């Protein structure tokens, strides 16, 4: 199968934004790991835990967490590609461009139709599930212990 990878950074970012319904301005912003995870999810549905992603990651620690989700998923897909987490999370242009170009060729090789993937809807669904999980983890107000002197019928001593 023959395909032509995006050559320059502008062409790459146009492909990323069109394919994943995103608004990245620079290649360096791919360091957040979200698009990498969604690309792998499109190629291997169900292998990436999108609910573990921080879709609003802004700091290296948050990027690293997202990239480790990607690393775990790549192991499940049985691919030998190393994920240079330490390099990617720093947000350097060349590292992120190289990895995104690899991801592009990975998707092409698997003949993934990103138009059918629905990246935006997948992010919304993952966010909704995250919110639902957070609400379930919050303690129910009726199960909290009552402050001293309330509900016992006695005045505090």
One Martini backbone bead per residue (centre of mass of N, CA, C, O) as a GRO file, in nm:
protein
  157
    1UNK     BB    1   0.096   0.035   0.022
    2UNK     BB    2   0.039   0.374  -0.060
    3UNK     BB    3   0.178   0.670   0.103
    4UNK     BB    4   0.158   1.014   0.227
    5UNK     BB    5   0.316   1.195   0.435
    6UNK     BB    6   0.339   1.448   0.616
    7UNK     BB    7   0.589   1.684   0.586
    8UNK     BB    8   0.509   1.927   0.743
    9UNK     BB    9   0.392   2.089   1.015
   10UNK     BB   10   0.135   2.204   0.886
   11UNK     BB   11   0.035   1.941   0.762
   12UNK     BB   12   0.028   1.780   1.022
   13UNK     BB   13  -0.170   1.966   1.181
   14UNK     BB   14  -0.401   1.944   0.984
   15UNK     BB   15  -0.438   1.641   1.011
   16UNK     BB   16  -0.485   1.630   1.314
   17UNK     BB   17  -0.728   1.831   1.333
   18UNK     BB   18  -0.910   1.683   1.125
   19UNK     BB   19  -0.900   1.386   1.249
   20UNK     BB   20  -0.948   1.490   1.580
   21UNK     BB   21  -1.093   1.750   1.642
   22UNK     BB   22  -0.879   1.989   1.677
   23UNK     BB   23  -0.653   2.286   1.810
   24UNK     BB   24  -0.368   2.272   1.728
   25UNK     BB   25  -0.078   2.487   1.674
   26UNK     BB   26   0.151   2.282   1.776
   27UNK     BB   27   0.354   2.012   1.797
   28UNK     BB   28   0.432   2.043   2.103
   29UNK     BB   29   0.129   1.988   2.209
   30UNK     BB   30   0.143   1.668   2.180
   31UNK     BB   31   0.262   1.609   2.470
   32UNK     BB   32  -0.018   1.534   2.610
   33UNK     BB   33  -0.116   1.249   2.442
   34UNK     BB   34  -0.406   1.241   2.324
   35UNK     BB   35  -0.368   1.180   2.019
   36UNK     BB   36  -0.209   0.924   2.050
   37UNK     BB   37  -0.436   0.771   2.197
   38UNK     BB   38  -0.653   0.808   1.976
   39UNK     BB   39  -0.502   0.671   1.749
   40UNK     BB   40  -0.486   0.395   1.888
   41UNK     BB   41  -0.792   0.363   1.932
   42UNK     BB   42  -0.857   0.355   1.627
   43UNK     BB   43  -0.672   0.097   1.569
   44UNK     BB   44  -0.747  -0.020   1.886
   45UNK     BB   45  -1.017  -0.090   2.014
   46UNK     BB   46  -1.006  -0.090   2.375
   47UNK     BB   47  -0.683  -0.041   2.452
   48UNK     BB   48  -0.763   0.246   2.553
   49UNK     BB   49  -0.784   0.449   2.848
   50UNK     BB   50  -0.953   0.735   2.818
   51UNK     BB   51  -1.039   0.781   3.127
   52UNK     BB   52  -0.721   0.840   3.212
   53UNK     BB   53  -0.729   1.108   3.084
   54UNK     BB   54  -0.599   1.439   3.048
   55UNK     BB   55  -0.752   1.681   2.848
   56UNK     BB   56  -0.605   1.937   3.031
   57UNK     BB   57  -0.315   1.922   3.002
   58UNK     BB   58  -0.013   2.137   3.116
   59UNK     BB   59   0.193   1.937   3.247
   60UNK     BB   60   0.439   1.708   3.259
   61UNK     BB   61   0.298   1.514   3.457
   62UNK     BB   62   0.041   1.489   3.282
   63UNK     BB   63   0.176   1.391   3.027
   64UNK     BB   64   0.302   1.137   3.145
   65UNK     BB   65   0.041   0.996   3.219
   66UNK     BB   66  -0.069   0.981   2.929
   67UNK     BB   67   0.181   0.831   2.806
   68UNK     BB   68   0.142   0.576   2.986
   69UNK     BB   69  -0.120   0.491   2.859
   70UNK     BB   70   0.006   0.444   2.583
   71UNK     BB   71   0.216   0.234   2.665
   72UNK     BB   72   0.013   0.020   2.765
   73UNK     BB   73  -0.141  -0.005   2.494
   74UNK     BB   74   0.097  -0.096   2.315
   75UNK     BB   75   0.131  -0.364   2.464
   76UNK     BB   76  -0.159  -0.475   2.391
   77UNK     BB   77  -0.083  -0.455   2.069
   78UNK     BB   78   0.207  -0.561   2.012
   79UNK     BB   79   0.428  -0.335   1.998
   80UNK     BB   80   0.774  -0.222   1.952
   81UNK     BB   81   0.729   0.064   2.016
   82UNK     BB   82   0.878   0.320   2.154
   83UNK     BB   83   0.820   0.550   2.425
   84UNK     BB   84   0.952   0.874   2.469
   85UNK     BB   85   0.848   1.016   2.737
   86UNK     BB   86   1.075   1.213   2.827
   87UNK     BB   87   1.071   1.365   2.552
   88UNK     BB   88   0.771   1.429   2.493
   89UNK     BB   89   0.698   1.590   2.763
   90UNK     BB   90   0.885   1.843   2.682
   91UNK     BB   91   0.795   1.955   2.385
   92UNK     BB   92   0.954   1.879   2.142
   93UNK     BB   93   0.940   1.895   1.817
   94UNK     BB   94   1.095   1.644   1.696
   95UNK     BB   95   0.978   1.421   1.878
   96UNK     BB   96   0.674   1.474   1.804
   97UNK     BB   97   0.696   1.449   1.502
   98UNK     BB   98   0.812   1.163   1.484
   99UNK     BB   99   0.579   1.023   1.638
  100UNK     BB  100   0.345   1.119   1.455
  101UNK     BB  101   0.456   0.989   1.198
  102UNK     BB  102   0.443   0.706   1.305
  103UNK     BB  103   0.139   0.708   1.364
  104UNK     BB  104   0.053   0.755   1.078
  105UNK     BB  105   0.176   0.491   0.960
  106UNK     BB  106   0.019   0.302   1.145
  107UNK     BB  107  -0.263   0.381   1.038
  108UNK     BB  108  -0.210   0.314   0.742
  109UNK     BB  109  -0.134   0.015   0.777
  110UNK     BB  110  -0.433  -0.035   0.919
  111UNK     BB  111  -0.656   0.124   0.770
  112UNK     BB  112  -0.762   0.386   0.909
  113UNK     BB  113  -1.078   0.551   0.955
  114UNK     BB  114  -1.114   0.862   1.101
  115UNK     BB  115  -1.406   0.945   1.014
  116UNK     BB  116  -1.531   0.700   1.198
  117UNK     BB  117  -1.430   0.758   1.494
  118UNK     BB  118  -1.495   1.017   1.671
  119UNK     BB  119  -1.310   1.193   1.869
  120UNK     BB  120  -1.495   1.392   2.016
  121UNK     BB  121  -1.698   1.182   2.126
  122UNK     BB  122  -1.487   1.021   2.287
  123UNK     BB  123  -1.412   1.251   2.479
  124UNK     BB  124  -1.692   1.301   2.594
  125UNK     BB  125  -1.736   1.014   2.706
  126UNK     BB  126  -1.489   1.013   2.893
  127UNK     BB  127  -1.570   1.259   3.062
  128UNK     BB  128  -1.839   1.148   3.163
  129UNK     BB  129  -1.714   0.902   3.306
  130UNK     BB  130  -1.536   1.059   3.498
  131UNK     BB  131  -1.766   1.211   3.642
  132UNK     BB  132  -1.915   0.960   3.738
  133UNK     BB  133  -1.679   0.846   3.909
  134UNK     BB  134  -1.653   1.091   4.097
  135UNK     BB  135  -1.942   1.076   4.215
  136UNK     BB  136  -1.909   0.782   4.331
  137UNK     BB  137  -1.659   0.864   4.526
  138UNK     BB  138  -1.836   1.032   4.675
  139UNK     BB  139  -1.966   1.089   4.961
  140UNK     BB  140  -2.245   1.040   5.122
  141UNK     BB  141  -2.413   1.247   5.334
  142UNK     BB  142  -2.565   1.008   5.495
  143UNK     BB  143  -2.274   0.856   5.569
  144UNK     BB  144  -2.197   1.068   5.749
  145UNK     BB  145  -2.100   1.176   6.028
  146UNK     BB  146  -2.222   1.322   6.295
  147UNK     BB  147  -2.209   1.573   6.474
  148UNK     BB  148  -2.185   1.664   6.771
  149UNK     BB  149  -2.525   1.677   6.892
  150UNK     BB  150  -2.649   1.534   6.639
  151UNK     BB  151  -2.926   1.317   6.651
  152UNK     BB  152  -2.946   1.239   6.980
  153UNK     BB  153  -3.111   1.454   7.169
  154UNK     BB  154  -2.854   1.589   7.276
  155UNK     BB  155  -2.660   1.791   7.432
  156UNK     BB  156  -2.375   1.920   7.448
  157UNK     BB  157  -2.119   1.906   7.699
   0.00000   0.00000   0.00000
